[in-house]
């Protein structure tokens, strides 16, 4: 029952101005000639149509406005015909303002003038029967011409106001969209600032810990190697355990080195670079490291790409990391479905012009639960990962005054978008 009521209400699109129109028409009905039934029926028809006009235009957005003006001209002509002994002298001639104003609201200046001309011709048609019985005096002609001129004056004024109002609304919409985009950029900048603060704090902590850990690791490794050498023949098992200690120390040293890479301030040497050359070397490097993965690489490089300001080695490190992650993400996928797509297009972002690099794979993708944390340091979804790879990537891109983000990928898989500014 509730759905039926809501559906029925959807057919009626009335506003407060429609209520005002109905009150206006009710006032006309109470004026003489009150006993003229045709007049009252015509006024009722005008009121009903005015009330449902929005529905007509909603159902027929292209032709509805024209139908609306035509119907109002016809109803206005009927009203004039049934009021007054001679239609041309009817006191209700101003009812033609209704279709004229409607046309001024719905149409542009030229169409408004054409519709006003049609309404004027409908009113002027009452001259034909009147001239058969009466003579048109100079005063009568002047009065008739004045009425027609006021029709056009009302049409032009209303149309001008409507056009100005539409332009104002359009400017407000444009301003609203600009503010929304600015707020989005501000939120992104705030997020980047918070991430940079976290990276700086964690970098200092990591650097301190790494230096403190390296010293005892060196002692442990040296002691383990000495034990392994002395016990090699006398106690083979103890010598083997000592070698395990040495190998694990080497693994810890590698991990500490990655911590230091993350914590150490980057020395970025920006020079104009061809980003596609760096990408090609990065792809070749990963293919040489993982030759048996069976990944099909699709490249889409736009022509006339700008040179970006970049540190060649650091940028190659960024792309190698992203491409390696893509290869590893597709490791469980059938060979025929392993596709790495690398695209480069000219792009503008935050008032800067440069190159947009998109690296996408056909792996399982990144779950929504971890999307917001994927660039945070020490966060990883890999069993043997330490969560510094993408953090270092983000840090390098930030140093290039660019940005990196993980975008939605309708086809599945992960889609990383990197922007690097061009040389000015």
Order of alpha helices (4+ residues) and beta strands (2+ residues): alpha-alpha-alpha-alpha-alpha-alpha-alpha-alpha-alpha-beta-alpha-beta-beta-alpha-beta-beta-alpha-beta-beta
